[in-house]
Amino acid sequence: MKILLVGGGGREHAIAYSLSKSPQKPLLYSVMSKKNPGIFSLATEVLLSDEKDAPKIAAFARESGIDMAFIGPEAPLSAGVSDALWAAGIPTVGPKKNCAKIETDKAWARKFIEKWGIDGNPKYAVFSTYEPAADFIDQLGDVAVKPAGLTGGKGVKVMGDQLPDIAAAKEYTKEVLKSDSVVIEERFIGEEFTLQAFVDGKHLAFCPTAQDHKRAYEGDLGPNTGGMGAYTDAGKLLPFLLPAEYETAKKIMQDTVNCFSKETGEEYKGILYGQFILTKAGPKLIEYNARFGDPEAMNVLSLLESDMVEVMKAVVSGTLDRISVRFAEKATVCKYAVPTGYPDNPVSDSEIVIEGAQKTDNSIIYYSSVYEKDGKILTTGSRAIGVVGFGNSIEDAEKVSQSILDKRIQGALFFRKDIGTPALVQKRIDHMNEIRKKI
């Protein structure tokens, strides 16, 4: 069995690691733009290439005799790499371009959800000119402002958070409109959580819920990033999430999947990532991604007990309902070590030294936006090393992750010490309890 993995970040290292655990011992082929040492060490053959070059990737797959492919990041999905691989006769985990619009075109996504009567949408409107957008901001009074296209998780700005007032929301709207359409939405108040699932066109196999931390600095301060870390609890639910709320989020995702073929003529096959916010009225949808989250992939795939090859086969053949996708009943805390100055002025081409094993009984270290040159691991300017700790509780997992960052990783790096700590987790629980009292 030959499997092609497209992408070279921490998410893709987690996918490669999951494949390496398969008893079927697949041969891994990789396409990535820079040499990720973690993926490279697991791969039979590597093509260093633009991850969006669909014809080149499809040709490499044909020449290599690839049996199945897995696309990790959003950019290749947007570029139609999945379409090209399917056209070459290679079943692929990763939605085709028309389905990937659920992430790559936020305006399309909101209209799609509204058209088919799927729950979770906010009040929203899409604008290509400023004056009507400004009027809609005045009408709602409390808004989130989103570029319609891809922004790597850093484009959304919210009043009361990155935007102090209506004037700031309008100024940011002007900025977005210079290069893109803008989506203006009502702001939801609550706690965010992520629900990810393998999807075979009809059926979903859900991963444990996770909570990402976008802000660069401790206490949820500073600029937005691609994500500084995430945690999961032992089992499917986060500590502040109730079973009925979890079921509501699952239904929203199932209803979404049910409508893809009616809207696009294509079944959605791959990963669906639901970014939700838990409000006093239940879960509401912030956005969808058409792939695993980064860092959340490192949390949940580290727990995957099922054979990833069998899961991939079920996704591409539409038979997910015939297998059991199992996850270990452990808590995880993932923390990212990022270059000094990230995200605004990061240090690049700086050496990182990692002491000890990549994996232990209670931890895994993943390589993300780094590259290897002359035997050294160097930063690229984006998130560098993801450290996942395991435990019977979030507190135990956090201690493992933090200990590795403190003692085994050296370089011009920083990380958030508060992710997964009892104080921060309790803050989330208290926040939701207070919101529920207002019902």
ROZALO-985656 format. One record per residue (C-alpha): x, y, z; residue in three letters. Coordinates in steps of 0.02 Angstrom, whole numbers, plus 50000, padded with zeros to 5 digits. Layout:
<atoms>
{x->X&y->Y&z->Z&residuo->ALA} $
...
</atoms>
This chain:
<atoms>
{x->50000&y->50000&z->50000&residuo->MET} $
{x->50072&y->50167&z->49944&residuo->LYS} $
{x->49998&y->50325&z->50020&residuo->ILE} $
{x->50034&y->50504&z->49966&residuo->LEU} $
{x->50028&y->50642&z->50096&residuo->LEU} $
{x->50019&y->50822&z->50033&residuo->VAL} $
{x->50080&y->50955&z->50155&residuo->GLY} $
{x->50229&y->50984&z->50268&residuo->GLY} $
{x->50170&y->51058&z->50434&residuo->GLY} $
{x->50130&y->50996&z->50608&residuo->GLY} $
{x->49958&y->50936&z->50555&residuo->ARG} $
{x->50037&y->50832&z->50417&residuo->GLU} $
{x->50170&y->50762&z->50535&residuo->HIS} $
{x->50027&y->50703&z->50646&residuo->ALA} $
{x->49942&y->50620&z->50496&residuo->ILE} $
{x->50107&y->50539&z->50445&residuo->ALA} $
{x->50134&y->50476&z->50623&residuo->TYR} $
{x->49958&y->50400&z->50624&residuo->SER} $
{x->49995&y->50311&z->50460&residuo->LEU} $
{x->50161&y->50247&z->50528&residuo->SER} $
{x->50066&y->50156&z->50667&residuo->LYS} $
{x->49961&y->50056&z->50544&residuo->SER} $
{x->49988&y->49867&z->50552&residuo->PRO} $
{x->49977&y->49870&z->50362&residuo->GLN} $
{x->50145&y->49961&z->50358&residuo->LYS} $
{x->50104&y->50075&z->50211&residuo->PRO} $
{x->50242&y->50159&z->50112&residuo->LEU} $
{x->50227&y->50347&z->50135&residuo->LEU} $
{x->50258&y->50467&z->49992&residuo->TYR} $
{x->50263&y->50652&z->50031&residuo->SER} $
{x->50241&y->50816&z->49937&residuo->VAL} $
{x->50293&y->50968&z->50038&residuo->MET} $
{x->50367&y->51138&z->50003&residuo->SER} $
{x->50507&y->51123&z->50133&residuo->LYS} $
{x->50591&y->50971&z->50209&residuo->LYS} $
{x->50496&y->50936&z->50370&residuo->ASN} $
{x->50616&y->50820&z->50463&residuo->PRO} $
{x->50477&y->50727&z->50553&residuo->GLY} $
{x->50385&y->50681&z->50393&residuo->ILE} $
{x->50547&y->50651&z->50300&residuo->PHE} $
{x->50602&y->50520&z->50427&residuo->SER} $
{x->50440&y->50423&z->50397&residuo->LEU} $
{x->50434&y->50438&z->50207&residuo->ALA} $
{x->50492&y->50319&z->50072&residuo->THR} $
{x->50505&y->50460&z->49945&residuo->GLU} $
{x->50486&y->50649&z->49957&residuo->VAL} $
{x->50447&y->50776&z->49821&residuo->LEU} $
{x->50493&y->50953&z->49873&residuo->LEU} $
{x->50370&y->51056&z->49774&residuo->SER} $
{x->50235&y->51188&z->49777&residuo->ASP} $
{x->50094&y->51102&z->49870&residuo->GLU} $
{x->49966&y->51188&z->49756&residuo->LYS} $
{x->50038&y->51121&z->49591&residuo->ASP} $
{x->49897&y->51000&z->49552&residuo->ALA} $
{x->49964&y->50933&z->49384&residuo->PRO} $
{x->50138&y->50902&z->49456&residuo->LYS} $
{x->50070&y->50815&z->49611&residuo->ILE} $
{x->49952&y->50705&z->49509&residuo->ALA} $
{x->50095&y->50657&z->49392&residuo->ALA} $
{x->50207&y->50613&z->49541&residuo->PHE} $
{x->50067&y->50507&z->49613&residuo->ALA} $
{x->50040&y->50412&z->49450&residuo->ARG} $
{x->50225&y->50382&z->49423&residuo->GLU} $
{x->50244&y->50321&z->49603&residuo->SER} $
{x->50098&y->50200&z->49592&residuo->GLY} $
{x->50005&y->50284&z->49736&residuo->ILE} $
{x->49851&y->50190&z->49801&residuo->ASP} $
{x->49773&y->50328&z->49908&residuo->MET} $
{x->49810&y->50509&z->49952&residuo->ALA} $
{x->49781&y->50622&z->50103&residuo->PHE} $
{x->49784&y->50812&z->50082&residuo->ILE} $
{x->49828&y->50904&z->50242&residuo->GLY} $
{x->49818&y->51094&z->50216&residuo->PRO} $
{x->49684&y->51206&z->50141&residuo->GLU} $
{x->49788&y->51283&z->50001&residuo->ALA} $
{x->49803&y->51123&z->49897&residuo->PRO} $
{x->49616&y->51092&z->49920&residuo->LEU} $
{x->49580&y->51267&z->49856&residuo->SER} $
{x->49695&y->51235&z->49707&residuo->ALA} $
{x->49603&y->51077&z->49656&residuo->GLY} $
{x->49736&y->50949&z->49702&residuo->VAL} $
{x->49602&y->50828&z->49762&residuo->SER} $
{x->49510&y->50844&z->49595&residuo->ASP} $
{x->49671&y->50809&z->49500&residuo->ALA} $
{x->49711&y->50655&z->49603&residuo->LEU} $
{x->49536&y->50582&z->49586&residuo->TRP} $
{x->49546&y->50615&z->49398&residuo->ALA} $
{x->49709&y->50517&z->49397&residuo->ALA} $
{x->49619&y->50370&z->49477&residuo->GLY} $
{x->49688&y->50399&z->49651&residuo->ILE} $
{x->49557&y->50400&z->49791&residuo->PRO} $
{x->49590&y->50550&z->49903&residuo->THR} $
{x->49549&y->50602&z->50080&residuo->VAL} $
{x->49516&y->50787&z->50057&residuo->GLY} $
{x->49364&y->50868&z->49976&residuo->PRO} $
{x->49362&y->50923&z->49795&residuo->LYS} $
{x->49376&y->51108&z->49757&residuo->LYS} $
{x->49188&y->51142&z->49749&residuo->ASN} $
{x->49161&y->51064&z->49920&residuo->CYS} $
{x->49316&y->51145&z->49996&residuo->ALA} $
{x->49229&y->51312&z->49969&residuo->LYS} $
{x->49151&y->51281&z->50140&residuo->ILE} $
{x->49320&y->51348&z->50202&residuo->GLU} $
{x->49395&y->51442&z->50057&residuo->THR} $
{x->49246&y->51556&z->50026&residuo->ASP} $
{x->49163&y->51613&z->50188&residuo->LYS} $
{x->49027&y->51706&z->50094&residuo->ALA} $
{x->48982&y->51548&z->49998&residuo->TRP} $
{x->48982&y->51449&z->50160&residuo->ALA} $
{x->48859&y->51563&z->50249&residuo->ARG} $
{x->48742&y->51567&z->50098&residuo->LYS} $
{x->48752&y->51377&z->50082&residuo->PHE} $
{x->48706&y->51351&z->50265&residuo->ILE} $
{x->48564&y->51477&z->50251&residuo->GLU} $
{x->48497&y->51404&z->50087&residuo->LYS} $
{x->48478&y->51229&z->50158&residuo->TRP} $
{x->48407&y->51282&z->50326&residuo->GLY} $
{x->48552&y->51217&z->50429&residuo->ILE} $
{x->48558&y->51276&z->50609&residuo->ASP} $
{x->48696&y->51384&z->50684&residuo->GLY} $
{x->48710&y->51532&z->50566&residuo->ASN} $
{x->48722&y->51709&z->50637&residuo->PRO} $
{x->48638&y->51863&z->50564&residuo->LYS} $
{x->48758&y->51907&z->50424&residuo->TYR} $
{x->48781&y->51994&z->50256&residuo->ALA} $
{x->48915&y->51996&z->50121&residuo->VAL} $
{x->48979&y->52159&z->50046&residuo->PHE} $
{x->49096&y->52214&z->49909&residuo->SER} $
{x->49078&y->52401&z->49943&residuo->THR} $
{x->49101&y->52501&z->50102&residuo->TYR} $
{x->48945&y->52607&z->50128&residuo->GLU} $
{x->48817&y->52466&z->50143&residuo->PRO} $
{x->48939&y->52368&z->50251&residuo->ALA} $
{x->48956&y->52516&z->50370&residuo->ALA} $
{x->48766&y->52532&z->50378&residuo->ASP} $
{x->48750&y->52347&z->50423&residuo->PHE} $
{x->48881&y->52366&z->50560&residuo->ILE} $
{x->48777&y->52508&z->50634&residuo->ASP} $
{x->48622&y->52399&z->50621&residuo->GLN} $
{x->48697&y->52250&z->50714&residuo->LEU} $
{x->48799&y->52353&z->50836&residuo->GLY} $
{x->48912&y->52209&z->50890&residuo->ASP} $
{x->48999&y->52118&z->50749&residuo->VAL} $
{x->49133&y->52002&z->50683&residuo->ALA} $
{x->49221&y->52056&z->50522&residuo->VAL} $
{x->49288&y->51920&z->50407&residuo->LYS} $
{x->49377&y->51924&z->50239&residuo->PRO} $
{x->49283&y->51807&z->50123&residuo->ALA} $
{x->49439&y->51712&z->50068&residuo->GLY} $
{x->49579&y->51615&z->50153&residuo->LEU} $
{x->49679&y->51704&z->50287&residuo->THR} $
{x->49768&y->51562&z->50379&residuo->GLY} $
{x->49659&y->51584&z->50532&residuo->GLY} $
{x->49715&y->51764&z->50560&residuo->LYS} $
{x->49591&y->51870&z->50463&residuo->GLY} $
{x->49439&y->51870&z->50576&residuo->VAL} $
{x->49423&y->52017&z->50696&residuo->LYS} $
{x->49288&y->52034&z->50828&residuo->VAL} $
{x->49219&y->52183&z->50924&residuo->MET} $
{x->49260&y->52177&z->51108&residuo->GLY} $
{x->49417&y->52081&z->51062&residuo->ASP} $
{x->49530&y->52139&z->50920&residuo->GLN} $
{x->49409&y->52281&z->50877&residuo->LEU} $
{x->49373&y->52398&z->51023&residuo->PRO} $
{x->49219&y->52483&z->50948&residuo->ASP} $
{x->49111&y->52513&z->50794&residuo->ILE} $
{x->49235&y->52638&z->50722&residuo->ALA} $
{x->49372&y->52508&z->50727&residuo->ALA} $
{x->49257&y->52379&z->50645&residuo->ALA} $
{x->49223&y->52501&z->50503&residuo->LYS} $
{x->49408&y->52539&z->50479&residuo->GLU} $
{x->49450&y->52354&z->50470&residuo->TYR} $
{x->49308&y->52330&z->50346&residuo->THR} $
{x->49386&y->52463&z->50234&residuo->LYS} $
{x->49553&y->52372&z->50246&residuo->GLU} $
{x->49477&y->52204&z->50197&residuo->VAL} $
{x->49381&y->52278&z->50051&residuo->LEU} $
{x->49544&y->52334&z->49969&residuo->LYS} $
{x->49577&y->52153&z->49919&residuo->SER} $
{x->49424&y->52047&z->49957&residuo->ASP} $
{x->49238&y->52044&z->49992&residuo->SER} $
{x->49192&y->52056&z->50175&residuo->VAL} $
{x->49071&y->51956&z->50282&residuo->VAL} $
{x->48993&y->52053&z->50426&residuo->ILE} $
{x->48914&y->51943&z->50561&residuo->GLU} $
{x->48832&y->51967&z->50729&residuo->GLU} $
{x->48953&y->51930&z->50870&residuo->ARG} $
{x->48913&y->51778&z->50976&residuo->PHE} $
{x->48958&y->51776&z->51162&residuo->ILE} $
{x->49020&y->51611&z->51235&residuo->GLY} $
{x->49160&y->51483&z->51232&residuo->GLU} $
{x->49235&y->51418&z->51071&residuo->GLU} $
{x->49264&y->51234&z->51037&residuo->PHE} $
{x->49316&y->51127&z->50890&residuo->THR} $
{x->49229&y->50970&z->50828&residuo->LEU} $
{x->49317&y->50875&z->50689&residuo->GLN} $
{x->49258&y->50723&z->50592&residuo->ALA} $
{x->49310&y->50601&z->50457&residuo->PHE} $
{x->49177&y->50611&z->50319&residuo->VAL} $
{x->49140&y->50484&z->50181&residuo->ASP} $
{x->49007&y->50583&z->50089&residuo->GLY} $
{x->48864&y->50527&z->50201&residuo->LYS} $
{x->48931&y->50467&z->50369&residuo->HIS} $
{x->49037&y->50558&z->50499&residuo->LEU} $
{x->49158&y->50483&z->50625&residuo->ALA} $
{x->49186&y->50616&z->50758&residuo->PHE} $
{x->49347&y->50654&z->50850&residuo->CYS} $
{x->49355&y->50716&z->51032&residuo->PRO} $
{x->49311&y->50900&z->51052&residuo->THR} $
{x->49456&y->51020&z->51073&residuo->ALA} $
{x->49484&y->51202&z->51118&residuo->GLN} $
{x->49612&y->51302&z->51020&residuo->ASP} $
{x->49699&y->51460&z->51085&residuo->HIS} $
{x->49723&y->51588&z->50947&residuo->LYS} $
{x->49800&y->51733&z->51043&residuo->ARG} $
{x->49989&y->51742&z->51048&residuo->ALA} $
{x->50012&y->51784&z->51231&residuo->TYR} $
{x->49958&y->51715&z->51399&residuo->GLU} $
{x->49790&y->51768&z->51465&residuo->GLY} $
{x->49720&y->51766&z->51286&residuo->ASP} $
{x->49808&y->51930&z->51244&residuo->LEU} $
{x->49900&y->51991&z->51091&residuo->GLY} $
{x->49874&y->51964&z->50905&residuo->PRO} $
{x->49785&y->51817&z->50827&residuo->ASN} $
{x->49893&y->51672&z->50768&residuo->THR} $
{x->49863&y->51508&z->50678&residuo->GLY} $
{x->49844&y->51434&z->50852&residuo->GLY} $
{x->49963&y->51427&z->51000&residuo->MET} $
{x->49898&y->51263&z->51069&residuo->GLY} $
{x->49745&y->51161&z->51111&residuo->ALA} $
{x->49681&y->51035&z->51237&residuo->TYR} $
{x->49559&y->50889&z->51244&residuo->THR} $
{x->49487&y->50803&z->51397&residuo->ASP} $
{x->49480&y->50616&z->51426&residuo->ALA} $
{x->49330&y->50564&z->51321&residuo->GLY} $
{x->49232&y->50660&z->51190&residuo->LYS} $
{x->49182&y->50816&z->51288&residuo->LEU} $
{x->49274&y->50971&z->51348&residuo->LEU} $
{x->49245&y->51014&z->51532&residuo->PRO} $
{x->49123&y->51156&z->51494&residuo->PHE} $
{x->49023&y->51061&z->51361&residuo->LEU} $
{x->48862&y->50968&z->51402&residuo->LEU} $
{x->48809&y->50807&z->51310&residuo->PRO} $
{x->48656&y->50889&z->51232&residuo->ALA} $
{x->48762&y->51033&z->51167&residuo->GLU} $
{x->48885&y->50910&z->51092&residuo->TYR} $
{x->48742&y->50820&z->51003&residuo->GLU} $
{x->48680&y->50985&z->50932&residuo->THR} $
{x->48851&y->51021&z->50856&residuo->ALA} $
{x->48858&y->50845&z->50783&residuo->LYS} $
{x->48687&y->50869&z->50703&residuo->LYS} $
{x->48739&y->51035&z->50624&residuo->ILE} $
{x->48888&y->50948&z->50544&residuo->MET} $
{x->48785&y->50799&z->50486&residuo->GLN} $
{x->48654&y->50913&z->50410&residuo->ASP} $
{x->48793&y->51008&z->50320&residuo->THR} $
{x->48867&y->50850&z->50245&residuo->VAL} $
{x->48695&y->50792&z->50189&residuo->ASN} $
{x->48676&y->50948&z->50080&residuo->CYS} $
{x->48842&y->50949&z->49987&residuo->PHE} $
{x->48792&y->50834&z->49845&residuo->SER} $
{x->48630&y->50932&z->49820&residuo->LYS} $
{x->48724&y->51097&z->49811&residuo->GLU} $
{x->48885&y->51049&z->49720&residuo->THR} $
{x->48850&y->50882&z->49636&residuo->GLY} $
{x->48998&y->50811&z->49734&residuo->GLU} $
{x->49002&y->50709&z->49895&residuo->GLU} $
{x->49111&y->50781&z->50033&residuo->TYR} $
{x->49251&y->50656&z->50068&residuo->LYS} $
{x->49386&y->50706&z->50190&residuo->GLY} $
{x->49394&y->50800&z->50354&residuo->ILE} $
{x->49264&y->50925&z->50411&residuo->LEU} $
{x->49315&y->51045&z->50549&residuo->TYR} $
{x->49176&y->51136&z->50639&residuo->GLY} $
{x->49228&y->51290&z->50738&residuo->GLN} $
{x->49085&y->51320&z->50859&residuo->PHE} $
{x->49047&y->51443&z->50996&residuo->ILE} $
{x->48942&y->51384&z->51141&residuo->LEU} $
{x->48815&y->51521&z->51181&residuo->THR} $
{x->48666&y->51535&z->51298&residuo->LYS} $
{x->48561&y->51473&z->51150&residuo->ALA} $
{x->48675&y->51323&z->51120&residuo->GLY} $
{x->48814&y->51294&z->50992&residuo->PRO} $
{x->48827&y->51417&z->50847&residuo->LYS} $
{x->48940&y->51398&z->50697&residuo->LEU} $
{x->49087&y->51517&z->50682&residuo->ILE} $
{x->49157&y->51434&z->50526&residuo->GLU} $
{x->49201&y->51271&z->50441&residuo->TYR} $
{x->49371&y->51213&z->50384&residuo->ASN} $
{x->49393&y->51080&z->50251&residuo->ALA} $
{x->49537&y->50992&z->50340&residuo->ARG} $
{x->49603&y->50952&z->50513&residuo->PHE} $
{x->49645&y->51099&z->50624&residuo->GLY} $
{x->49823&y->51141&z->50669&residuo->ASP} $
{x->49857&y->51115&z->50815&residuo->PRO} $
{x->49699&y->51013&z->50850&residuo->GLU} $
{x->49754&y->50875&z->50730&residuo->ALA} $
{x->49903&y->50842&z->50843&residuo->MET} $
{x->49788&y->50821&z->50993&residuo->ASN} $
{x->49661&y->50703&z->50917&residuo->VAL} $
{x->49772&y->50602&z->50800&residuo->LEU} $
{x->49891&y->50567&z->50943&residuo->SER} $
{x->49742&y->50479&z->51025&residuo->LEU} $
{x->49685&y->50381&z->50870&residuo->LEU} $
{x->49684&y->50194&z->50906&residuo->GLU} $
{x->49605&y->50137&z->50743&residuo->SER} $
{x->49709&y->50093&z->50590&residuo->ASP} $
{x->49725&y->50256&z->50491&residuo->MET} $
{x->49739&y->50158&z->50328&residuo->VAL} $
{x->49572&y->50075&z->50361&residuo->GLU} $
{x->49495&y->50243&z->50406&residuo->VAL} $
{x->49558&y->50317&z->50242&residuo->MET} $
{x->49487&y->50169&z->50144&residuo->LYS} $
{x->49318&y->50194&z->50228&residuo->ALA} $
{x->49319&y->50381&z->50190&residuo->VAL} $
{x->49353&y->50360&z->50004&residuo->VAL} $
{x->49235&y->50210&z->49982&residuo->SER} $
{x->49088&y->50280&z->50082&residuo->GLY} $
{x->49094&y->50145&z->50215&residuo->THR} $
{x->49134&y->50239&z->50375&residuo->LEU} $
{x->48975&y->50168&z->50453&residuo->ASP} $
{x->49050&y->49993&z->50442&residuo->ARG} $
{x->49204&y->50026&z->50549&residuo->ILE} $
{x->49236&y->50090&z->50724&residuo->SER} $
{x->49347&y->50245&z->50735&residuo->VAL} $
{x->49417&y->50238&z->50912&residuo->ARG} $
{x->49517&y->50361&z->51017&residuo->PHE} $
{x->49611&y->50329&z->51179&residuo->ALA} $
{x->49522&y->50391&z->51335&residuo->GLU} $
{x->49662&y->50512&z->51380&residuo->LYS} $
{x->49673&y->50700&z->51398&residuo->ALA} $
{x->49797&y->50795&z->51289&residuo->THR} $
{x->49878&y->50965&z->51294&residuo->VAL} $
{x->49970&y->51029&z->51140&residuo->CYS} $
{x->50079&y->51183&z->51154&residuo->LYS} $
{x->50168&y->51266&z->51010&residuo->TYR} $
{x->50345&y->51332&z->51023&residuo->ALA} $
{x->50353&y->51479&z->50901&residuo->VAL} $
{x->50494&y->51594&z->50843&residuo->PRO} $
{x->50533&y->51747&z->50946&residuo->THR} $
{x->50431&y->51892&z->50877&residuo->GLY} $
{x->50292&y->51782&z->50806&residuo->TYR} $
{x->50171&y->51822&z->50727&residuo->PRO} $
{x->50213&y->52002&z->50679&residuo->ASP} $
{x->50404&y->52000&z->50667&residuo->ASN} $
{x->50464&y->51820&z->50686&residuo->PRO} $
{x->50644&y->51763&z->50685&residuo->VAL} $
{x->50677&y->51645&z->50540&residuo->SER} $
{x->50821&y->51528&z->50494&residuo->ASP} $
{x->50862&y->51508&z->50678&residuo->SER} $
{x->50921&y->51338&z->50743&residuo->GLU} $
{x->50812&y->51231&z->50858&residuo->ILE} $
{x->50888&y->51092&z->50963&residuo->VAL} $
{x->50776&y->50952&z->51028&residuo->ILE} $
{x->50847&y->50834&z->51158&residuo->GLU} $
{x->50781&y->50659&z->51186&residuo->GLY} $
{x->50656&y->50549&z->51095&residuo->ALA} $
{x->50519&y->50614&z->50980&residuo->GLN} $
{x->50395&y->50500&z->51068&residuo->LYS} $
{x->50380&y->50434&z->51245&residuo->THR} $
{x->50238&y->50343&z->51334&residuo->ASP} $
{x->50156&y->50509&z->51379&residuo->ASN} $
{x->50214&y->50632&z->51246&residuo->SER} $
{x->50245&y->50663&z->51061&residuo->ILE} $
{x->50345&y->50804&z->50980&residuo->ILE} $
{x->50288&y->50859&z->50807&residuo->TYR} $
{x->50386&y->50963&z->50682&residuo->TYR} $
{x->50286&y->51102&z->50602&residuo->SER} $
{x->50348&y->51252&z->50503&residuo->SER} $
{x->50532&y->51208&z->50511&residuo->VAL} $
{x->50654&y->51141&z->50384&residuo->TYR} $
{x->50812&y->51038&z->50390&residuo->GLU} $
{x->50975&y->51098&z->50314&residuo->LYS} $
{x->51151&y->51032&z->50342&residuo->ASP} $
{x->51089&y->50922&z->50482&residuo->GLY} $
{x->51010&y->51068&z->50577&residuo->LYS} $
{x->50827&y->51106&z->50611&residuo->ILE} $
{x->50788&y->51288&z->50569&residuo->LEU} $
{x->50637&y->51401&z->50592&residuo->THR} $
{x->50538&y->51473&z->50445&residuo->THR} $
{x->50455&y->51615&z->50542&residuo->GLY} $
{x->50294&y->51522&z->50578&residuo->SER} $
{x->50247&y->51399&z->50716&residuo->ARG} $
{x->50391&y->51280&z->50740&residuo->ALA} $
{x->50368&y->51134&z->50861&residuo->ILE} $
{x->50208&y->51059&z->50932&residuo->GLY} $
{x->50225&y->50966&z->51096&residuo->VAL} $
{x->50082&y->50851&z->51148&residuo->VAL} $
{x->50071&y->50783&z->51325&residuo->GLY} $
{x->49951&y->50644&z->51378&residuo->PHE} $
{x->49873&y->50609&z->51546&residuo->GLY} $
{x->49721&y->50547&z->51638&residuo->ASN} $
{x->49673&y->50730&z->51661&residuo->SER} $
{x->49705&y->50894&z->51571&residuo->ILE} $
{x->49812&y->50949&z->51718&residuo->GLU} $
{x->49923&y->50796&z->51704&residuo->ASP} $
{x->49941&y->50816&z->51515&residuo->ALA} $
{x->49986&y->51000&z->51535&residuo->GLU} $
{x->50126&y->50960&z->51657&residuo->LYS} $
{x->50202&y->50838&z->51532&residuo->VAL} $
{x->50193&y->50960&z->51386&residuo->SER} $
{x->50264&y->51105&z->51487&residuo->GLN} $
{x->50406&y->51000&z->51557&residuo->SER} $
{x->50465&y->50955&z->51382&residuo->ILE} $
{x->50460&y->51136&z->51325&residuo->LEU} $
{x->50557&y->51192&z->51478&residuo->ASP} $
{x->50689&y->51056&z->51477&residuo->LYS} $
{x->50710&y->50979&z->51304&residuo->ARG} $
{x->50684&y->51113&z->51172&residuo->ILE} $
{x->50809&y->51253&z->51144&residuo->GLN} $
{x->50810&y->51400&z->51025&residuo->GLY} $
{x->50747&y->51576&z->50995&residuo->ALA} $
{x->50570&y->51522&z->51039&residuo->LEU} $
{x->50426&y->51561&z->51155&residuo->PHE} $
{x->50264&y->51474&z->51204&residuo->PHE} $
{x->50110&y->51499&z->51310&residuo->ARG} $
{x->50128&y->51422&z->51483&residuo->LYS} $
{x->49943&y->51442&z->51527&residuo->ASP} $
{x->49863&y->51327&z->51398&residuo->ILE} $
{x->49785&y->51178&z->51487&residuo->GLY} $
{x->49822&y->51241&z->51663&residuo->THR} $
{x->49686&y->51216&z->51796&residuo->PRO} $
{x->49664&y->51405&z->51812&residuo->ALA} $
{x->49630&y->51432&z->51626&residuo->LEU} $
{x->49517&y->51280&z->51609&residuo->VAL} $
{x->49417&y->51333&z->51763&residuo->GLN} $
{x->49399&y->51506&z->51688&residuo->LYS} $
{x->49314&y->51427&z->51536&residuo->ARG} $
{x->49197&y->51324&z->51647&residuo->ILE} $
{x->49151&y->51476&z->51753&residuo->ASP} $
{x->49119&y->51580&z->51598&residuo->HIS} $
{x->48996&y->51453&z->51527&residuo->MET} $
{x->48909&y->51429&z->51694&residuo->ASN} $
{x->48883&y->51617&z->51703&residuo->GLU} $
{x->48815&y->51622&z->51525&residuo->ILE} $
{x->48694&y->51479&z->51559&residuo->ARG} $
{x->48625&y->51572&z->51712&residuo->LYS} $
{x->48567&y->51710&z->51595&residuo->LYS} $
{x->48450&y->51597&z->51499&residuo->ILE} $
</atoms>
